[in-house]
Amino acid sequence: MSKDGSSSFFTTKLDAFVNWGRKHSLWPLPFGTSCCGIEMMATLCSDYDMSRFGAEVVRFSPRQSDLLIVAGIINLKMAPILKMVYDQMSDPKFVMSFGACASSGGIFNVYSVLQGIDTLIPVDVYVPGCPPAPEGVIHALLALQRMVAAGETHSQKRLLAAKQA
Amino acid sequence: MLEHIELWQSQVMELKEAFGESILEVRMPRDFPVDVPVIYLEKKHLLEVLRFLKERECRYSFLSDITATDEQEEGLPWRFEVVYQLFSQISKLRIRIKVRVAEGETVPTSVPLWAGANWAEREVYDMFGIVFEGHPDLRRILMDQRWVGHPLRKDYALKGFQIFTDSQSIDPSWLK
């Protein structure tokens, strides 16, 4: 703390501490719309065991979770629902785009399919694959943890900008 | 399927006797690369033929599906072919009825014959824009109600996205 009572140095350290806690307790919301959802379940189950990284408590309510895992194809009729789920999550929130369909529309470049969820909501990590292997998901989760610890996710940057403004 | 060809032939003969020249063309599995007999009809006798097939002894009483194809081509007098897939639960045979319609032309609804035709016709309307005359509730079934155009038409843009930021609101009358 500085002499005039402002606590800038102290808060940054607290932020780092909070982010450290956050990164080790991500609460995923499984938005599994197709076959990628099966792979996500495999990742959560005992063979690959995402609980090793503190992300095993799957919540089906957006109000209780902070990591939105979009696993599967999002068609245009589903898009407003995804947006609503994302809006209902409380800050800070993180988004993992799971597989080719969620990331870019995949093979479905047609009239009915959203060409990547990043046209709708900000995405922090993309997992390539059709569907991705569980190792890829764990890699993405570790990458997301590094981003959370460094405060580099979209939601954290937005919160920081709002705080500074 | 060729072991059933005699049965099919006798059924088609029966149909030809009853309806004569309103049957435009018949394609049998032996002569054409088709799996079941395909019967091309004139539109005005569609319902009578369907009722005939449903109620006579051949008993094609189960409507598997109604669909359509867009045959858009320069100089062709029609544009769409509406396809009726029928199945007989007695002989376990199938038969296919096709009707050719031009753009803007309507097709009589078959909901009085099969209640299940309701949604199938709505799907055809949604995807191709073919209007079924007399349908009790003809509106889109798959696409958003605000959608413009019919996506399975040949002239619809392949990537013609129409993104809506909210879900469509539900009219209470739809739930009745």
Interface residues (C-beta under 8 A of the other chain):
Chain A: L76 K77 A79 P80 I81 K83 N109 V110 Y111 S112 L114 Q115 T119
Chain B: M143 D144 P151 Y156 A157 L158 K159 G160 F161 Q162 I163 F164 T165 D166 S167
